[in-house]
Amino acid sequence: MLVFEASPRVAGLAQSFTDEEGFSHDYGAHFVTNRLAATVGVGDRCRTVRRYGETVWIGGRTYGYPFGLMRSPRYALGGALAAAGGWFDRGEKASAAEWFRASYGRALADEVALPLVEAWSGAPAEELAASVGDKIPSSLLGTIGLKLAARLTRRAVAIGYCRELPQSAQVWHVYPEGGVATLCERLAEGLDGAVRTSAPVEKILVEAGKVRAVRVGGQEIPVAAAVSTAPVNLLPQLVSGTDAVTPLARFRYRPMLFVNLRMEGRGLLPDVVTWTPERRFPFFRLTEAPLSMPWLAPPGKTILTVDIGCEVGDASWSRSDDDLAQLCLDELEPIVGGAARRFLGARVLRTKIAYPIFLREYEEDRLRFQRSTGVAGLVSVGRNGEFDHLLMEDVYWRTVRRVRRLAEELA
């Protein structure tokens, strides 16, 4: 077995950064459960996360998610009518807009859910596949039970962070000492000589519909199979000798800016995550990770991560780091009073590939790709490789399952 890693280090985007002042942040949000940590073998190197909650900021006030929203008569009535209507209308929905309105009611869908989906994806909800809604986990009763368990155990019980294995009060969030890359580094232990960093795969060579070799650094290496973590829309450029993966070139990912603001104080947001669906905000999500994990910032200080959807080369992407920080501070003022006075500095992380966009125009190709790449011996895994909305635990279990199946086929 050989592992070729394009970047200079194992883990790729699963990275954490700590500056000289003691502020830590990840390259995007990564959620780790105690179950995954124990399976990988780093459970004893993780801290328990005691708190996790989400709120929605709309109309100048905070609503807890999901129960605070349900206390609004307009949202509650619309949701109840949608639930009742679901008993009579069980037909498939053509778009994400139809799915959310049918599931949540028009008020909650149009004012909260759909603006967030559009800000996150960069596409109109009418152009998104209804399968976007399928990624929203957990029944209402199940969520209530897990929320109660979190309060009783004083642990951030994981809700909606794994679909491959059952949720329970015994599965909660943890954070590895040394950051999220700790998991990948642990998995790479014992593979000395098998992992080659700064070694991007140039071609996957296919003959008669089957993987035959890979080309790395100009060298052709015979292989029995290839497991790819590359973004799927790059596979048509990588795979040579077949047109089976050509449709994947149309698949799109949403670029993102993560503006990490170092701030004086703690508890600046209503909860760990605050969603901002109103279109007047340039961001759609705010995260104050030290509310969950106080060790990520020095005492009396905090870090706010501001998520801004964009396109490579657009006005947001092209702004300087200082301009982006000032933009965020100005727009945060209604939510975090005196944000500018608390500001200590910023770091901006840009990624061209953040989230898969489930567009209706290629939904049939996406569903076909879910079943198979169409090339014998070629498996695509991981969030980018599966083109799916997966978090770390699901990525792990799905990859293990797929690779085991491939090994059985090759045996």
ABEGO torsion letter per residue (X at the ends): XBBBBABABBGEABBBBBBAAGBBBBBEBBBBBAAAAAAAGAAAABBBBABBBBBBBBGGBBBBOAAAAAABAAAAAAAAAAAAAAAABABBBABAAAAAAAAAEAAAAAAAAAAAAAAAAGBBAAABBAAAAAABBEBAAAAAAAAAAAAAAGBBBBBGABAABBBBAABBBBBBBGEAAAAAAAAABGABGABBBGBBBABBBBBGGBBABBBBGGBBBBBABBBBABBAAAAAAABBGBAAAAAAAABBBBBBBBBBBBBBEBGABABABBBBABAABABABBBBAAAABAAABBBGBBBBBBBBBBBBGBAAAABBAAAAAAAAAAAAAAABBGAAAABAEBBBBBBABABBBBBAAAAAAAAAAAABAGBBGBBBBEAAAAGBBBBAAAAAAAAAAAAAAAAAAAX
